[in-house]
Amino acid sequence: MLSSFLICLTLITGTFVQNNPQAAAVVVTGRVVYEDTGQPATRHRIQLIPSEALLNVRSGLRLPTEITNERGEFSLRHIGAGEYYVLAEPVDQRGSQQLTSILSRSGDSAADAAKLDHFKKKNLRITVDGQRDVEVNLRVPNPHFGTISGIVFDAAHQPAAQATVHIVSKGNGACSASVHTDDQGRYRVWGLPKGEFTVSASPPSKARGNGAKAIEFQGSPGATYFPSTLLLRNSPSVAVLPDLDTANVDVTLITRALRNLAGTVRMRGDNRPVTNATLRLSVKQITDPASDTASATAENPMSNYVSTTDKSGRWSLSNVPDGLYRLSVQTKQGMDQTQGPLRMR
């Protein structure tokens, strides 16, 4: 059973900053493969590091970032003119050890200079002129990741297209991923390190009132666990081994009471709709009696729900279980506002 809530948020008036129209058309694309096999390097984080940032470290630095797909491909859009270093690291490696080492100063100028020189020699340098697209190809060490694949079925045991599948590691080095099923309900999550994982799936997102597909990320609190249970303790771990596919990890969704939230974000004063604002619904407490994850959800890296406003300022979130939540809004200009706590019941 699904229920809907309508929420309108108003932000304090701020100044909008338009994207550079010249830089808006420039795209940096490429492909990453493994050094030893030439196979696609999946789930690698690709970042462009401005050369000037290596010499003039400042807080709030935003780096163009993308994750390689199953073919090892990536595409970075809206790149401004300048010189960049291309950094590629496995997405499951929390943060960038190389980048952290370079951007943090030790106080030893000789050691810092040596680290910077090593970074420049190790990573590819490219130049963006602000007019022409750039294509780069990279070769990286093979971490020998594994894969989990399967099918998600609805309660009638029909393939559930566009369901959201969550993968969360059970080890200390938390690794997580989310993918959508295809039209046949199939999914495949690649680039996973060796270990044991929890697998769950959420129903497809609800379309917005105008029929448009919502831009959102579904959190895991409303999910059904593998193979078909709402109780985390009854869900067996799924083992991932290097260079192997753990197949037939199928999930059958269980019908349960879930809510849909929707609303608009507008500027206070002139009532203009705010586009491309990010809304995050974070869990305070899950009260759904059908689930046993009430106490563990807050620590789950996949527990938050995220939505982005469209050109009319509209947003929506799907498949939220009963509970207590906090709703926060952040615009591209850095303005923040929090609404809550909100109770779903």
Residue frames as qw, qx, qy, qz and C-alpha x, y, z in Angstrom:
[[0.000, 0.890, 0.457, 0.000, 0.00, 0.00, 0.00],
 [0.445, 0.160, 0.019, 0.881, 1.34, 3.42, -0.95],
 [0.100, -0.886, -0.397, 0.218, 0.45, 6.79, 0.56],
 [0.478, 0.488, 0.099, 0.724, 1.53, 10.21, -0.70],
 [0.318, -0.745, -0.272, 0.519, 2.57, 13.38, 1.11],
 [0.406, 0.743, 0.173, 0.504, 2.92, 16.86, -0.45],
 [0.532, -0.628, -0.125, 0.554, 5.55, 19.17, 1.01],
 [0.385, 0.836, 0.082, 0.383, 6.47, 22.70, -0.10],
 [0.648, -0.438, -0.097, 0.615, 9.78, 24.23, 0.98],
 [0.229, 0.951, 0.067, 0.198, 10.77, 27.88, 0.72],
 [0.741, -0.074, -0.110, 0.658, 14.39, 29.01, 0.75],
 [0.188, -0.825, -0.069, 0.528, 15.75, 32.33, 1.88],
 [0.558, 0.829, 0.016, 0.004, 16.56, 34.54, -1.10],
 [0.621, -0.467, 0.387, 0.496, 20.08, 34.17, -2.43],
 [0.275, 0.724, -0.368, -0.514, 22.10, 34.99, -5.51],
 [0.921, 0.238, 0.307, 0.030, 22.14, 32.57, -8.43],
 [0.165, -0.643, 0.576, 0.477, 25.37, 31.96, -10.29],
 [0.832, 0.481, -0.009, -0.276, 25.03, 30.89, -13.94],
 [0.834, -0.112, 0.398, 0.366, 27.35, 28.30, -15.47],
 [0.085, -0.572, 0.443, 0.685, 30.00, 29.61, -17.86],
 [0.773, 0.496, 0.160, -0.361, 28.27, 29.22, -21.27],
 [0.432, 0.672, -0.585, -0.141, 31.60, 28.60, -22.99],
 [0.089, -0.364, 0.906, -0.198, 32.55, 25.78, -20.61],
 [0.711, 0.069, 0.438, -0.546, 29.07, 24.22, -20.67],
 [0.841, 0.434, -0.149, -0.285, 29.71, 22.46, -24.00],
 [0.291, 0.600, -0.739, 0.092, 33.14, 20.99, -23.15],
 [0.939, -0.238, 0.081, -0.235, 33.20, 17.27, -22.29],
 [0.029, 0.581, -0.813, 0.026, 36.10, 15.07, -21.20],
 [0.948, 0.003, 0.020, -0.317, 35.41, 11.45, -22.12],
 [0.162, 0.588, -0.792, 0.011, 37.50, 8.32, -21.98],
 [0.938, -0.095, -0.278, -0.182, 37.92, 4.66, -21.21],
 [0.283, -0.657, 0.659, -0.230, 39.85, 2.90, -18.45],
 [0.918, 0.107, -0.364, -0.116, 41.24, -0.63, -18.82],
 [0.779, -0.568, 0.255, 0.076, 43.31, -2.94, -16.60],
 [0.041, 0.770, -0.598, -0.221, 47.04, -3.11, -17.25],
 [0.354, -0.290, 0.887, 0.067, 47.31, -6.90, -17.17],
 [0.458, 0.324, 0.828, 0.017, 44.22, -7.97, -19.14],
 [0.001, -0.036, -0.431, -0.902, 43.09, -4.95, -21.17],
 [0.171, -0.569, -0.795, -0.124, 39.57, -5.55, -19.82],
 [0.136, -0.734, -0.157, -0.646, 37.34, -2.59, -18.81],
 [0.266, -0.009, -0.634, 0.726, 38.13, -1.12, -15.40],
 [0.344, -0.633, -0.548, -0.425, 34.65, -0.91, -13.88],
 [0.531, -0.804, -0.266, -0.014, 33.60, 1.20, -10.88],
 [0.594, -0.063, -0.116, 0.794, 36.67, 3.42, -10.92],
 [0.075, -0.906, -0.267, 0.320, 36.41, 7.00, -9.67],
 [0.553, 0.362, 0.204, 0.722, 37.74, 9.46, -12.26],
 [0.201, -0.886, -0.235, 0.346, 38.59, 12.97, -11.03],
 [0.505, 0.642, 0.038, 0.575, 40.09, 16.01, -12.73],
 [0.543, -0.646, -0.186, 0.504, 42.53, 17.85, -10.47],
 [0.300, 0.940, 0.005, 0.164, 43.26, 21.44, -11.57],
 [0.706, 0.244, -0.280, 0.603, 47.02, 22.07, -11.69],
 [0.025, -0.616, 0.190, -0.764, 46.56, 25.34, -9.82],
 [0.751, -0.551, -0.050, -0.361, 44.86, 23.48, -6.95],
 [0.904, -0.063, -0.261, 0.332, 48.03, 21.45, -6.37],
 [0.451, 0.264, -0.230, 0.821, 49.95, 24.64, -5.67],
 [0.202, -0.259, 0.197, -0.924, 47.21, 26.70, -4.04],
 [0.277, -0.309, -0.907, 0.071, 45.24, 24.42, -1.74],
 [0.291, -0.190, 0.150, -0.926, 41.92, 25.91, -0.63],
 [0.285, 0.190, 0.851, -0.398, 38.88, 24.63, 1.25],
 [0.553, 0.537, 0.358, -0.527, 35.65, 23.87, -0.56],
 [0.103, 0.430, -0.690, -0.573, 37.44, 22.63, -3.69],
 [0.798, 0.284, 0.383, -0.369, 34.94, 20.87, -5.99],
 [0.161, -0.390, 0.790, 0.445, 36.47, 18.34, -8.36],
 [0.718, 0.258, -0.313, -0.566, 34.79, 17.02, -11.53],
 [0.315, -0.251, 0.900, -0.164, 34.09, 13.37, -10.69],
 [0.789, 0.174, -0.248, -0.535, 32.57, 10.40, -12.52],
 [0.639, -0.255, 0.719, -0.099, 32.41, 6.62, -12.08],
 [0.195, 0.296, -0.783, -0.510, 33.30, 4.28, -14.93],
 [0.822, 0.060, 0.067, -0.562, 30.51, 2.06, -16.24],
 [0.905, -0.075, 0.417, -0.020, 30.56, -1.64, -17.13],
 [0.781, 0.553, 0.072, 0.282, 32.56, -0.82, -20.27],
 [0.644, -0.279, -0.055, 0.710, 35.11, 1.23, -18.34],
 [0.241, 0.551, 0.294, 0.743, 33.83, 4.44, -19.91],
 [0.228, -0.621, -0.435, 0.611, 33.35, 7.83, -18.26],
 [0.219, 0.635, 0.344, 0.656, 32.13, 11.28, -19.28],
 [0.311, -0.512, -0.353, 0.719, 32.84, 14.53, -17.41],
 [0.218, 0.731, 0.468, 0.447, 30.72, 17.47, -18.54],
 [0.135, -0.967, -0.119, -0.180, 30.89, 21.26, -18.13],
 [0.764, -0.309, 0.005, 0.567, 34.68, 21.31, -17.81],
 [0.069, 0.979, -0.027, -0.188, 36.25, 24.77, -17.86],
 [0.638, 0.662, -0.285, 0.272, 39.44, 25.71, -19.67],
 [0.384, -0.783, 0.460, -0.167, 42.65, 24.86, -17.90],
 [0.449, 0.400, -0.796, 0.071, 45.25, 22.22, -17.14],
 [0.808, -0.361, 0.178, -0.429, 44.21, 19.11, -15.19],
 [0.046, 0.334, -0.940, 0.047, 45.64, 15.86, -13.86],
 [0.776, -0.108, -0.366, -0.503, 43.45, 12.79, -14.34],
 [0.206, -0.344, 0.822, -0.404, 43.20, 10.67, -11.19],
 [0.774, -0.049, -0.457, -0.436, 41.71, 7.14, -11.41],
 [0.072, -0.273, 0.857, -0.430, 41.16, 4.99, -8.32],
 [0.281, -0.313, -0.898, -0.130, 38.74, 2.16, -7.38],
 [0.365, -0.568, -0.159, -0.720, 35.46, 3.60, -6.09],
 [0.806, -0.480, -0.343, -0.049, 35.55, 1.24, -3.11],
 [0.585, 0.002, -0.317, 0.746, 38.75, 2.88, -1.93],
 [0.204, -0.864, -0.431, 0.161, 37.32, 5.38, 0.54],
 [0.073, -0.939, 0.116, 0.315, 38.41, 8.84, -0.54],
 [0.729, 0.618, -0.187, 0.227, 41.57, 9.41, -2.53],
 [0.770, -0.505, 0.022, 0.390, 44.75, 8.51, -0.70],
 [0.583, 0.239, 0.198, 0.751, 46.87, 10.13, -3.41],
 [0.017, 0.735, 0.240, 0.634, 44.88, 13.35, -3.38],
 [0.588, -0.794, -0.147, -0.040, 44.70, 13.59, 0.41],
 [0.774, -0.285, 0.056, 0.563, 48.46, 13.18, 0.60],
 [0.431, 0.347, 0.228, 0.801, 49.01, 15.96, -1.94],
 [0.140, -0.743, -0.269, -0.597, 46.46, 18.47, -0.69],
 [0.646, -0.756, -0.100, 0.033, 47.54, 18.20, 2.96],
 [0.336, 0.761, -0.409, 0.376, 50.75, 19.98, 3.89],
 [0.843, -0.255, -0.397, 0.261, 53.16, 18.20, 6.25],
 [0.342, -0.926, 0.106, 0.115, 55.22, 21.26, 7.14],
 [0.593, -0.359, 0.524, 0.496, 58.28, 19.69, 5.48],
 [0.435, 0.729, -0.119, -0.515, 58.59, 21.63, 2.22],
 [0.090, 0.471, -0.819, -0.314, 61.08, 19.16, 0.70],
 [0.265, 0.123, 0.952, -0.096, 58.84, 16.16, 1.45],
 [0.457, 0.628, 0.416, -0.473, 55.77, 17.98, 0.11],
 [0.327, 0.688, -0.404, -0.507, 57.62, 18.88, -3.10],
 [0.044, -0.262, 0.947, 0.183, 58.70, 15.25, -3.55],
 [0.373, 0.353, 0.817, -0.262, 55.13, 14.00, -3.11],
 [0.438, 0.719, 0.120, -0.526, 53.85, 16.56, -5.61],
 [0.195, 0.582, -0.663, -0.428, 56.50, 15.58, -8.15],
 [0.184, -0.028, 0.982, 0.023, 55.60, 11.90, -7.75],
 [0.436, 0.536, 0.589, -0.419, 51.90, 12.68, -8.21],
 [0.390, 0.726, -0.178, -0.537, 52.57, 14.59, -11.44],
 [0.099, 0.431, -0.842, -0.307, 54.72, 11.79, -12.88],
 [0.246, 0.101, 0.954, -0.140, 52.18, 9.08, -11.98],
 [0.371, 0.620, 0.616, -0.314, 49.02, 10.74, -13.34],
 [0.425, 0.429, 0.517, 0.607, 48.13, 11.88, -16.86],
 [0.033, -0.530, -0.146, 0.835, 48.07, 15.63, -17.50],
 [0.334, 0.558, 0.648, 0.397, 45.57, 17.08, -19.99],
 [0.046, -0.226, -0.019, 0.973, 44.78, 20.55, -21.30],
 [0.215, 0.672, 0.708, 0.001, 41.22, 21.78, -21.89],
 [0.233, 0.095, 0.203, 0.946, 40.92, 24.81, -24.16],
 [0.237, 0.398, 0.450, -0.763, 37.27, 25.50, -23.32],
 [0.507, 0.435, -0.233, -0.707, 36.12, 24.88, -26.90],
 [0.644, 0.256, -0.664, -0.280, 36.98, 21.33, -28.00],
 [0.906, -0.346, 0.076, -0.233, 36.06, 18.07, -26.26],
 [0.047, 0.633, -0.768, 0.088, 38.90, 15.94, -24.93],
 [0.962, -0.062, -0.179, -0.197, 39.25, 12.14, -25.04],
 [0.081, -0.652, 0.725, -0.207, 41.64, 10.25, -22.76],
 [0.914, -0.030, -0.384, -0.127, 42.47, 6.57, -22.28],
 [0.295, -0.683, 0.573, -0.343, 43.94, 5.17, -19.07],
 [0.776, 0.044, -0.629, 0.040, 45.51, 1.90, -17.92],
 [0.432, -0.634, 0.377, -0.518, 45.26, 1.05, -14.21],
 [0.013, 0.255, -0.945, 0.203, 46.31, -1.83, -11.91],
 [0.619, -0.228, -0.599, -0.454, 43.80, -4.69, -11.71],
 [0.344, -0.371, 0.597, -0.622, 42.28, -5.09, -8.20],
 [0.264, -0.038, -0.953, -0.146, 40.52, -8.30, -9.36],
 [0.457, -0.009, 0.333, -0.825, 37.00, -7.37, -8.41],
 [0.122, 0.221, 0.965, 0.069, 33.97, -9.69, -8.51],
 [0.334, -0.137, -0.344, -0.867, 30.31, -9.33, -9.53],
 [0.283, 0.260, 0.818, -0.428, 26.82, -9.97, -8.13],
 [0.312, 0.040, -0.478, -0.820, 23.92, -10.51, -10.55],
 [0.149, 0.289, 0.914, -0.242, 20.31, -11.69, -10.48],
 [0.163, -0.444, -0.563, -0.677, 16.66, -10.80, -11.12],
 [0.166, 0.100, 0.533, -0.824, 14.18, -8.81, -9.05],
 [0.181, -0.402, -0.817, -0.371, 10.55, -10.02, -9.10],
 [0.363, -0.353, 0.101, -0.856, 7.45, -8.22, -7.86],
 [0.486, -0.140, 0.679, -0.532, 4.98, -9.78, -5.39],
 [0.855, 0.319, 0.146, -0.382, 3.25, -11.58, -8.31],
 [0.702, -0.250, 0.564, 0.355, 6.65, -13.03, -9.33],
 [0.602, 0.740, 0.213, 0.212, 6.81, -10.93, -12.49],
 [0.619, 0.105, -0.046, 0.777, 10.10, -9.20, -13.41],
 [0.172, -0.892, -0.277, 0.313, 10.30, -5.79, -11.70],
 [0.555, 0.523, 0.128, 0.634, 11.68, -3.29, -14.20],
 [0.105, 0.672, -0.134, 0.721, 13.54, -0.25, -12.81],
 [0.742, -0.642, -0.189, 0.018, 13.62, -1.63, -9.27],
 [0.066, 0.834, -0.463, 0.292, 16.53, -0.37, -7.15],
 [0.925, -0.126, -0.310, 0.181, 19.05, -2.95, -5.93],
 [0.225, -0.873, 0.362, -0.235, 21.28, -2.17, -2.94],
 [0.874, 0.090, -0.378, 0.290, 24.57, -3.94, -2.24],
 [0.276, -0.850, 0.310, -0.323, 26.27, -3.32, 1.13],
 [0.589, 0.299, -0.700, 0.272, 29.43, -5.06, 2.37],
 [0.759, -0.605, -0.210, -0.123, 29.48, -6.67, 5.79],
 [0.757, 0.026, -0.256, 0.601, 33.18, -6.02, 6.37],
 [0.371, -0.644, -0.207, 0.636, 34.92, -3.21, 8.20],
 [0.124, -0.250, 0.353, 0.893, 35.84, -1.37, 4.99],
 [0.466, 0.540, 0.573, -0.404, 32.24, -0.54, 4.10],
 [0.042, -0.112, 0.635, 0.763, 31.52, -0.81, 0.37],
 [0.420, 0.510, 0.621, -0.422, 28.11, -0.05, -1.11],
 [0.001, 0.082, -0.597, -0.798, 26.49, 0.27, -4.52],
 [0.497, 0.465, 0.541, -0.494, 23.04, 0.77, -6.05],
 [0.007, -0.097, 0.700, 0.708, 21.80, -0.09, -9.54],
 [0.641, 0.249, 0.180, -0.703, 18.46, -0.25, -11.37],
 [0.594, 0.112, 0.789, 0.105, 17.09, -3.39, -12.98],
 [0.061, 0.131, -0.577, -0.804, 16.52, -3.47, -16.73],
 [0.606, 0.011, -0.189, -0.773, 13.18, -4.11, -18.49],
 [0.759, -0.034, -0.633, -0.146, 13.48, -7.82, -17.66],
 [0.703, -0.685, 0.016, -0.190, 14.13, -7.19, -13.97],
 [0.891, 0.043, -0.163, 0.422, 17.79, -8.15, -14.34],
 [0.156, -0.962, 0.217, -0.057, 20.66, -6.42, -12.57],
 [0.868, 0.116, -0.188, 0.445, 24.43, -6.74, -12.34],
 [0.273, -0.947, 0.169, -0.010, 26.74, -4.99, -9.89],
 [0.846, 0.305, -0.184, 0.396, 30.39, -5.13, -10.91],
 [0.261, 0.636, -0.345, 0.639, 33.60, -3.85, -9.36],
 [0.702, -0.642, 0.032, -0.308, 33.03, -5.43, -5.92],
 [0.079, 0.597, -0.761, 0.239, 35.95, -6.41, -3.67],
 [0.545, -0.058, -0.835, 0.043, 36.22, -9.90, -2.22],
 [0.118, -0.091, 0.615, -0.774, 33.94, -10.33, 0.80],
 [0.015, -0.467, -0.882, 0.054, 30.39, -10.89, 2.03],
 [0.118, -0.103, -0.144, -0.977, 27.51, -8.58, 1.09],
 [0.292, 0.452, 0.702, -0.467, 23.90, -7.87, 1.99],
 [0.002, 0.129, 0.616, 0.777, 21.58, -7.62, -1.04],
 [0.214, 0.539, 0.651, -0.491, 18.18, -5.92, -1.03],
 [0.124, 0.275, 0.575, 0.761, 15.77, -4.38, -3.54],
 [0.199, 0.425, 0.402, -0.786, 13.15, -1.60, -3.52],
 [0.496, 0.619, 0.609, 0.013, 10.12, -1.25, -5.82],
 [0.397, 0.413, 0.316, 0.757, 10.35, 1.05, -8.88],
 [0.067, -0.257, -0.248, 0.932, 10.04, 4.78, -8.19],
 [0.282, 0.718, 0.615, -0.167, 6.69, 6.46, -8.73],
 [0.353, 0.415, 0.333, 0.770, 6.51, 8.86, -11.72],
 [0.024, -0.227, -0.264, 0.937, 5.85, 12.53, -11.01],
 [0.397, 0.555, 0.525, -0.509, 2.41, 14.05, -11.59],
 [0.424, 0.686, -0.231, -0.544, 3.36, 15.15, -15.10],
 [0.966, 0.249, 0.047, -0.053, 4.43, 11.60, -15.98],
 [0.387, 0.746, -0.501, 0.205, 8.13, 12.52, -15.96],
 [0.848, -0.111, -0.439, 0.276, 10.61, 10.16, -14.35],
 [0.425, -0.901, 0.074, -0.045, 11.74, 11.46, -10.98],
 [0.525, 0.548, -0.508, 0.408, 15.46, 12.11, -10.46],
 [0.612, -0.637, 0.264, -0.386, 16.00, 10.41, -7.15],
 [0.369, 0.295, -0.860, 0.190, 17.95, 7.86, -5.16],
 [0.778, -0.438, -0.236, -0.382, 15.92, 5.40, -3.13],
 [0.193, -0.553, 0.717, -0.378, 17.28, 4.54, 0.28],
 [0.389, 0.082, -0.916, -0.059, 17.26, 0.96, 1.53],
 [0.275, -0.034, 0.680, -0.678, 14.81, 1.25, 4.50],
 [0.716, 0.247, 0.158, -0.634, 11.85, 0.34, 2.24],
 [0.423, 0.432, -0.738, -0.299, 13.63, -2.62, 0.65],
 [0.969, -0.124, 0.067, -0.205, 13.07, -6.38, 0.64],
 [0.252, -0.657, 0.703, 0.104, 16.14, -8.44, 1.50],
 [0.570, 0.327, -0.713, -0.245, 17.47, -11.40, -0.47],
 [0.124, 0.161, 0.796, 0.570, 15.84, -13.78, -1.18],
 [0.296, -0.524, -0.442, -0.665, 12.43, -12.48, 0.03],
 [0.523, -0.526, -0.578, 0.341, 12.29, -11.21, 3.60],
 [0.060, -0.892, -0.040, -0.446, 11.81, -7.94, 5.47],
 [0.706, -0.692, 0.143, 0.046, 14.04, -9.20, 8.27],
 [0.282, 0.799, -0.530, 0.042, 17.73, -8.50, 7.83],
 [0.429, -0.465, 0.755, -0.173, 18.65, -11.31, 10.20],
 [0.807, 0.196, 0.541, -0.131, 16.94, -13.81, 7.87],
 [0.615, 0.768, -0.142, -0.112, 18.86, -12.69, 4.78],
 [0.891, -0.170, 0.184, 0.380, 21.92, -14.85, 3.99],
 [0.158, -0.754, 0.347, 0.535, 25.18, -13.17, 3.08],
 [0.805, 0.588, 0.070, 0.026, 26.25, -13.18, -0.57],
 [0.650, -0.475, 0.347, 0.481, 29.92, -14.05, -1.13],
 [0.517, 0.842, -0.128, -0.086, 31.97, -12.25, -3.79],
 [0.808, -0.261, 0.337, 0.408, 35.19, -13.80, -5.12],
 [0.077, -0.644, 0.375, 0.662, 37.89, -12.19, -7.30],
 [0.166, 0.322, -0.675, -0.643, 37.22, -12.25, -11.06],
 [0.025, -0.252, -0.962, -0.102, 34.00, -14.27, -10.62],
 [0.402, -0.261, -0.204, -0.854, 30.28, -13.56, -11.02],
 [0.131, 0.156, 0.872, -0.445, 28.05, -14.58, -8.10],
 [0.302, -0.114, -0.526, -0.787, 24.89, -15.18, -10.14],
 [0.482, -0.408, -0.725, -0.273, 21.21, -15.99, -9.42],
 [0.155, -0.218, -0.572, 0.775, 20.99, -13.65, -6.44],
 [0.182, -0.470, -0.575, -0.644, 17.27, -13.13, -7.07],
 [0.054, 0.138, 0.554, -0.819, 14.98, -11.01, -4.86],
 [0.160, -0.543, -0.728, -0.386, 11.17, -11.27, -4.72],
 [0.086, -0.303, 0.198, -0.928, 9.61, -8.06, -3.38],
 [0.178, -0.432, -0.841, 0.274, 7.17, -8.28, -0.46],
 [0.133, -0.699, -0.362, -0.603, 4.11, -6.02, -0.39],
 [0.426, -0.412, -0.506, 0.627, 4.33, -3.55, 2.52],
 [0.003, -0.943, -0.324, 0.072, 3.11, -0.09, 3.53],
 [0.532, -0.090, 0.135, 0.831, 5.39, 2.47, 1.86],
 [0.098, 0.864, 0.299, -0.394, 4.90, 6.21, 1.34],
 [0.528, 0.443, 0.270, 0.672, 5.60, 8.63, -1.50],
 [0.211, -0.735, -0.193, 0.614, 6.66, 12.21, -0.75],
 [0.443, 0.480, 0.382, 0.654, 6.52, 15.11, -3.22],
 [0.154, -0.854, -0.275, 0.413, 6.68, 18.89, -3.18],
 [0.481, 0.758, 0.073, 0.434, 8.30, 22.03, -4.54],
 [0.553, -0.429, -0.123, 0.703, 11.22, 24.25, -3.55],
 [0.239, 0.841, 0.267, 0.404, 10.81, 28.01, -4.08],
 [0.375, 0.194, -0.272, 0.864, 12.73, 31.14, -3.17],
 [0.202, -0.711, -0.549, 0.391, 11.32, 33.11, -0.29],
 [0.066, -0.534, 0.053, 0.841, 10.35, 36.60, -1.46],
 [0.360, 0.388, -0.399, -0.749, 9.84, 36.26, -5.22],
 [0.804, 0.102, 0.465, -0.356, 8.54, 32.65, -5.08],
 [0.517, 0.572, -0.554, -0.313, 10.76, 31.52, -7.97],
 [0.995, -0.083, 0.009, -0.053, 11.15, 27.75, -8.36],
 [0.254, -0.731, 0.622, 0.118, 14.61, 26.46, -7.45],
 [0.899, 0.353, -0.224, -0.129, 16.04, 24.07, -10.04],
 [0.711, 0.349, -0.529, 0.304, 18.74, 21.45, -9.43],
 [0.372, -0.600, 0.480, -0.521, 18.39, 21.69, -5.65],
 [0.512, 0.091, -0.851, 0.071, 19.28, 18.50, -3.78],
 [0.651, -0.468, 0.145, -0.580, 16.91, 17.19, -1.11],
 [0.392, 0.214, -0.870, 0.209, 18.09, 14.56, 1.35],
 [0.751, -0.449, -0.063, -0.481, 15.72, 12.59, 3.58],
 [0.302, 0.374, -0.808, 0.342, 17.76, 11.11, 6.42],
 [0.690, -0.385, -0.596, -0.143, 16.48, 8.51, 8.85],
 [0.233, -0.559, 0.480, -0.635, 16.05, 9.35, 12.53],
 [0.398, -0.095, 0.844, -0.347, 14.02, 6.28, 13.47],
 [0.421, -0.021, -0.729, -0.539, 12.17, 3.54, 11.55],
 [0.460, -0.080, 0.585, -0.663, 8.89, 2.57, 13.21],
 [0.723, 0.164, -0.448, -0.499, 7.59, 0.13, 10.59],
 [0.703, -0.358, 0.541, -0.292, 6.77, -3.00, 12.65],
 [0.945, 0.314, 0.026, -0.083, 7.34, -5.26, 9.62],
 [0.598, 0.623, -0.384, 0.327, 11.07, -4.53, 9.61],
 [0.802, -0.511, -0.144, 0.275, 13.84, -5.45, 12.06],
 [0.615, 0.289, -0.005, 0.734, 16.24, -2.73, 10.85],
 [0.183, -0.935, -0.240, -0.184, 14.91, 0.14, 12.99],
 [0.548, -0.783, 0.141, 0.258, 18.06, 0.41, 15.10],
 [0.680, -0.176, 0.438, 0.561, 20.62, -0.36, 12.37],
 [0.490, 0.731, 0.399, 0.258, 19.29, 1.82, 9.56],
 [0.068, -0.988, 0.059, 0.124, 20.89, 5.08, 10.67],
 [0.439, -0.606, 0.557, 0.360, 24.39, 3.56, 10.24],
 [0.713, 0.320, 0.574, 0.245, 23.57, 2.04, 6.84],
 [0.204, -0.345, 0.314, 0.861, 25.37, 4.02, 4.08],
 [0.042, -0.234, -0.717, -0.655, 22.38, 3.38, 1.77],
 [0.065, -0.532, -0.771, 0.344, 19.68, 4.56, 4.20],
 [0.071, 0.503, 0.095, -0.856, 19.23, 8.13, 2.87],
 [0.477, 0.638, 0.584, 0.156, 16.76, 9.15, 0.16],
 [0.211, -0.435, 0.195, 0.853, 17.90, 11.83, -2.32],
 [0.446, 0.692, 0.553, 0.129, 15.99, 13.81, -4.96],
 [0.283, -0.159, 0.205, 0.923, 16.82, 16.67, -7.34],
 [0.331, 0.657, 0.381, -0.560, 14.35, 19.40, -8.27],
 [0.525, 0.432, 0.557, 0.477, 13.30, 19.87, -11.90],
 [0.212, 0.281, 0.180, 0.918, 12.88, 23.18, -13.76],
 [0.395, -0.636, -0.321, -0.580, 9.62, 23.82, -11.88],
 [0.175, -0.517, 0.575, -0.610, 11.24, 23.18, -8.50],
 [0.886, -0.198, -0.024, -0.419, 9.41, 19.86, -8.09],
 [0.113, 0.427, -0.882, 0.162, 10.87, 16.86, -6.32],
 [0.872, -0.207, -0.090, -0.435, 9.66, 13.46, -5.16],
 [0.055, -0.417, 0.886, -0.196, 10.78, 10.47, -3.10],
 [0.795, -0.043, -0.393, -0.460, 9.37, 6.96, -3.31],
 [0.845, -0.103, -0.524, 0.039, 8.98, 3.90, -1.10],
 [0.037, 0.469, -0.541, 0.697, 9.58, 5.45, 2.32],
 [0.511, -0.354, -0.781, 0.066, 8.53, 3.26, 5.31],
 [0.436, -0.843, -0.218, -0.229, 6.87, 4.60, 8.46],
 [0.716, -0.187, -0.252, 0.624, 9.31, 6.42, 10.68],
 [0.175, -0.932, -0.079, 0.308, 10.84, 9.72, 11.76],
 [0.703, 0.335, 0.219, 0.588, 13.00, 11.61, 9.22],
 [0.163, -0.740, 0.009, 0.652, 14.85, 14.88, 8.68],
 [0.609, 0.641, 0.370, 0.285, 14.56, 16.65, 5.32],
 [0.317, -0.651, 0.153, 0.672, 17.38, 18.96, 4.21],
 [0.588, 0.766, 0.240, 0.100, 17.79, 21.07, 1.06],
 [0.436, -0.533, 0.295, 0.662, 20.97, 22.28, -0.61],
 [0.554, 0.810, 0.098, -0.163, 21.13, 24.45, -3.73],
 [0.803, 0.356, 0.016, 0.477, 23.97, 24.63, -6.23],
 [0.131, 0.789, -0.164, 0.577, 24.82, 28.00, -4.68],
 [0.401, 0.152, -0.709, 0.560, 25.45, 26.34, -1.31],
 [0.436, -0.342, 0.206, -0.807, 22.32, 27.51, 0.53],
 [0.308, -0.090, -0.939, 0.123, 21.07, 24.99, 3.10],
 [0.507, -0.277, 0.176, -0.797, 17.78, 24.61, 4.91],
 [0.150, -0.011, -0.980, 0.133, 16.44, 21.81, 7.08],
 [0.623, -0.243, -0.132, -0.732, 12.82, 20.80, 7.53],
 [0.720, -0.112, -0.685, -0.006, 11.89, 18.36, 10.22],
 [0.198, -0.106, 0.965, 0.136, 11.67, 16.15, 11.94],
 [0.611, 0.085, -0.327, -0.716, 9.00, 14.61, 9.68],
 [0.447, -0.080, 0.846, -0.278, 6.92, 11.63, 10.76],
 [0.477, 0.129, -0.640, -0.589, 5.61, 9.14, 8.18],
 [0.210, 0.061, 0.914, -0.341, 2.73, 6.99, 9.34]]
